[in-house]
Amino acid sequence: MAEVKKKPTVNNTSLVDMWANIWQGDTLFRQVFIMGKADDNYYIVQFLNVLTGEPNVARVMHISQMLDWQFLPTKEIAEEVMADYRKHKTNRFSTALVPLTPEPD
């Protein structure tokens, strides 16, 4: 009798109540909250507005769509990452506003 190979099983329930960032290069594209688990492979994900942090749209997503996400265990850590990101972006843009010619004495 042939041996039946089983698919590896993963306990993904730990993703519920986690936060995640979706990056495109060094740009924060989306921030999400994992609201719940629909079944073994699908999760209910709340997308947040990157500028305001307000809830935007919720979707049911397959776990395979989350492979490149940066998962964060708590809201506090997610907010800290967002604050650091905004600070970095602000500093990067503010240096572009420095005048190219020196001011006269």
Kinemage of the C-alpha trace (Angstrom):
@kinemage 1
@onewidth
@group {chain A} dominant
@subgroup {mainchain}
@vectorlist {calphas} color= white
{ca met a 1} P 0.000 0.000 0.000
{ca ala a 2} L 1.352 3.470 -0.945
{ca glu a 3} L 2.069 5.910 1.807
{ca val a 4} L -0.162 8.989 1.782
{ca lys a 5} L 1.739 12.234 2.201
{ca lys a 6} L 0.002 14.753 4.394
{ca lys a 7} L 0.206 18.475 3.901
{ca pro a 8} L 2.183 20.123 6.667
{ca thr a 9} L -0.102 21.766 9.175
{ca val a 10} L 0.607 25.112 10.740
{ca asn a 11} L -1.146 26.654 13.706
{ca asn a 12} L -1.945 30.084 12.285
{ca thr a 13} L -4.330 31.166 15.031
{ca ser a 14} L -1.502 33.212 16.524
{ca leu a 15} L -1.920 35.758 13.686
{ca val a 16} L -5.274 36.916 15.055
{ca asp a 17} L -4.998 40.275 16.864
{ca met a 18} L -1.609 40.976 15.289
{ca trp a 19} L -0.671 44.028 13.253
{ca ala a 20} L 1.261 43.975 9.988
{ca asn a 21} L 3.031 46.363 7.657
{ca ile a 22} L 3.125 45.869 3.913
{ca trp a 23} L 6.204 47.457 2.354
{ca gln a 24} L 7.036 48.342 -1.233
{ca gly a 25} L 10.773 48.823 -1.113
{ca asp a 26} L 11.394 51.307 1.705
{ca thr a 27} L 7.882 52.784 1.464
{ca leu a 28} L 5.143 51.722 3.849
{ca phe a 29} L 2.321 50.789 1.476
{ca arg a 30} L -0.295 49.506 3.930
{ca gln a 31} L -0.797 48.852 7.619
{ca val a 32} L -3.282 46.154 8.616
{ca phe a 33} L -4.837 44.502 11.652
{ca ile a 34} L -5.679 40.775 11.627
{ca met a 35} L -9.235 40.817 13.022
{ca gly a 36} L -10.081 37.147 12.922
{ca lys a 37} L -9.777 33.774 11.297
{ca ala a 38} L -12.387 32.717 8.721
{ca asp a 39} L -11.087 29.143 8.348
{ca asp a 40} L -7.791 27.248 8.270
{ca asn a 41} L -6.290 29.381 5.499
{ca tyr a 42} L -8.293 32.625 5.421
{ca tyr a 43} L -8.187 35.638 7.725
{ca ile a 44} L -10.311 38.761 8.125
{ca val a 45} L -7.928 41.678 7.672
{ca gln a 46} L -8.686 45.343 8.439
{ca phe a 47} L -6.675 47.740 6.266
{ca leu a 48} L -5.793 51.086 7.837
{ca asn a 49} L -5.181 54.452 6.247
{ca val a 50} L -1.407 54.980 6.367
{ca leu a 51} L -1.788 58.739 6.822
{ca thr a 52} L -4.418 58.771 9.562
{ca gly a 53} L -4.366 55.259 11.034
{ca glu a 54} L -8.161 55.095 10.655
{ca pro a 55} L -9.814 51.841 9.527
{ca asn a 56} L -10.389 51.735 5.796
{ca val a 57} L -11.574 48.482 4.230
{ca ala a 58} L -11.747 44.916 5.542
{ca arg a 59} L -11.034 41.879 3.383
{ca val a 60} L -10.869 38.132 3.685
{ca met a 61} L -7.357 37.115 2.642
{ca his a 62} L -5.587 33.812 2.077
{ca ile a 63} L -2.497 33.176 4.179
{ca ser a 64} L -0.396 32.926 1.016
{ca gln a 65} L -1.126 36.625 0.341
{ca met a 66} L 0.568 37.539 3.635
{ca leu a 67} L 3.967 35.958 3.037
{ca asp a 68} L 5.836 39.257 2.594
{ca trp a 69} L 4.142 41.108 5.437
{ca gln a 70} L 6.016 42.357 8.499
{ca phe a 71} L 3.972 41.072 11.450
{ca leu a 72} L 3.974 42.996 14.719
{ca pro a 73} L 2.559 41.482 17.922
{ca thr a 74} L 1.002 44.587 19.497
{ca lys a 75} L -0.591 47.902 18.595
{ca glu a 76} L 2.082 49.722 20.603
{ca ile a 77} L 4.873 48.240 18.485
{ca ala a 78} L 2.928 48.987 15.279
{ca glu a 79} L 2.499 52.614 16.382
{ca glu a 80} L 6.198 52.863 17.246
{ca val a 81} L 7.200 51.554 13.811
{ca met a 82} L 4.782 54.020 12.186
{ca ala a 83} L 6.157 56.939 14.224
{ca asp a 84} L 9.732 56.025 13.278
{ca tyr a 85} L 8.710 55.698 9.639
{ca arg a 86} L 6.998 59.100 9.626
{ca lys a 87} L 9.965 60.708 11.392
{ca his a 88} L 12.376 59.235 8.847
{ca lys a 89} L 10.217 60.351 5.906
{ca thr a 90} L 9.763 63.834 7.364
{ca asn a 91} L 13.502 64.242 7.937
{ca arg a 92} L 14.244 63.020 4.431
{ca phe a 93} L 11.829 65.516 2.883
{ca ser a 94} L 12.807 68.416 5.140
{ca thr a 95} L 16.456 68.159 4.097
{ca ala a 96} L 15.304 68.658 0.502
{ca leu a 97} L 13.922 72.063 1.533
{ca val a 98} L 17.298 73.419 2.630
{ca pro a 99} L 18.299 76.316 0.338
{ca leu a 100} L 21.043 75.445 -2.136
{ca thr a 101} L 22.666 78.859 -1.898
{ca pro a 102} L 23.985 80.168 1.406
{ca glu a 103} L 22.232 83.142 2.920
{ca pro a 104} L 24.202 86.431 2.891
{ca asp a 105} L 25.728 87.516 6.189
